[in-house]
């Protein structure tokens, strides 16, 4: 009874030599890199990528996803100071002193 040794078709198949892998073609798009003074350069760059139709859709969507926190705040996302001021205004409106009653004289 034979145990072990070479068996036909057993094991991992050998690698096939194909040569160096082919590089994917990279398209370059005309993106204006002159940044406005009122916004950071990275935000301007992502905005230009997002608006350019020559860029691949997946890349444009990723740029839009990266820009989202800078363009829109989440609902309920406030800082500690704003939250404290809001609570103070609510408390002040509850315990405000009422105006005294107006006295009306019968003469006029």
C-alpha positions as CSV (number, residue, x, y, z in Angstrom):
1,X,0.0,0.0,0.0
2,X,1.5,3.3,-1.1
3,X,1.4,6.2,1.3
4,X,2.5,9.8,0.4
5,X,4.7,10.7,-2.5
6,X,3.9,12.4,-5.7
7,X,0.2,12.5,-6.8
8,X,-0.9,13.7,-10.2
9,X,-2.9,17.0,-10.0
10,X,-2.3,17.6,-6.3
11,X,-1.3,20.9,-4.8
12,X,-1.4,24.5,-5.9
13,X,-1.2,25.1,-9.6
14,X,2.0,26.8,-10.8
15,X,2.0,30.5,-11.7
16,X,1.8,31.4,-15.3
17,X,4.5,33.9,-16.3
18,X,2.8,36.7,-18.1
19,X,5.3,39.5,-17.9
20,X,4.9,42.8,-16.1
21,X,1.4,43.9,-15.1
22,X,-0.2,46.5,-17.4
23,X,-0.7,49.9,-15.9
24,X,-4.2,51.4,-16.2
25,X,-4.6,54.4,-18.4
26,X,-4.9,57.6,-16.3
27,X,-6.9,60.4,-17.8
28,X,-5.9,63.9,-16.8
29,X,-8.6,66.5,-16.6
30,X,-8.3,70.2,-16.9
31,X,-8.8,71.4,-13.3
32,X,-8.3,75.0,-12.4
33,X,-6.0,75.2,-9.4
34,X,-6.1,78.9,-8.8
35,X,-7.7,79.1,-5.3
36,X,-9.9,81.9,-4.0
37,X,-8.6,83.7,-1.0
38,X,-11.6,83.0,1.2
39,X,-11.4,79.2,1.2
40,X,-8.6,76.6,1.7
41,X,-6.9,75.2,-1.4
42,X,-7.9,71.6,-0.7
43,X,-11.6,72.5,-0.5
44,X,-11.3,74.4,-3.8
45,X,-9.5,71.5,-5.4
46,X,-12.2,69.0,-4.3
47,X,-14.9,71.3,-5.5
48,X,-13.3,71.5,-9.0
49,X,-13.0,67.7,-9.2
50,X,-16.6,67.3,-8.2
51,X,-17.9,69.8,-10.9
52,X,-15.7,68.4,-13.7
53,X,-17.5,66.0,-16.0
54,X,-14.3,64.6,-17.5
55,X,-13.4,62.9,-14.2
56,X,-14.6,59.4,-13.4
57,X,-17.9,59.3,-11.5
58,X,-16.5,57.4,-8.6
59,X,-13.8,59.9,-8.0
60,X,-16.3,62.8,-8.3
61,X,-18.5,61.1,-5.7
62,X,-15.6,60.6,-3.3
63,X,-14.7,64.3,-3.7
64,X,-18.3,65.3,-2.9
65,X,-18.2,63.0,0.2
66,X,-15.0,64.6,1.4
67,X,-16.6,68.1,0.9
68,X,-19.8,67.4,2.7
69,X,-18.8,68.2,6.3
70,X,-17.5,71.7,5.1
71,X,-20.7,72.6,3.2
72,X,-23.5,71.3,5.5
73,X,-23.7,70.9,9.2
74,X,-25.5,67.9,10.7
75,X,-28.7,68.5,12.5
76,X,-28.1,68.8,16.2
77,X,-24.4,69.3,15.8
78,X,-23.6,72.3,18.0
79,X,-20.7,73.1,20.2
80,X,-20.7,73.2,24.0
81,X,-20.9,77.0,24.2
82,X,-23.9,77.2,21.8
83,X,-25.7,74.5,23.7
84,X,-25.1,76.2,27.1
85,X,-26.3,79.6,25.7
86,X,-29.4,78.0,24.3
87,X,-30.3,76.4,27.7
88,X,-29.6,79.7,29.5
89,X,-32.0,81.6,27.3
90,X,-34.7,78.9,27.9
91,X,-34.2,79.2,31.6
92,X,-34.2,83.0,31.6
93,X,-37.5,83.0,29.7
94,X,-39.2,80.8,32.3
95,X,-38.2,82.9,35.3
96,X,-38.4,86.3,33.8
97,X,-40.1,88.9,36.0
98,X,-43.5,89.8,34.7
99,X,-44.5,93.4,34.0
100,X,-46.5,95.1,36.7
101,X,-50.2,95.7,35.9
102,X,-51.2,98.9,34.2
103,X,-53.1,101.3,36.4
104,X,-56.0,102.8,34.7
105,X,-57.5,105.9,36.2
106,X,-61.2,106.6,35.7
107,X,-60.7,110.3,34.7
108,X,-59.9,109.8,31.1
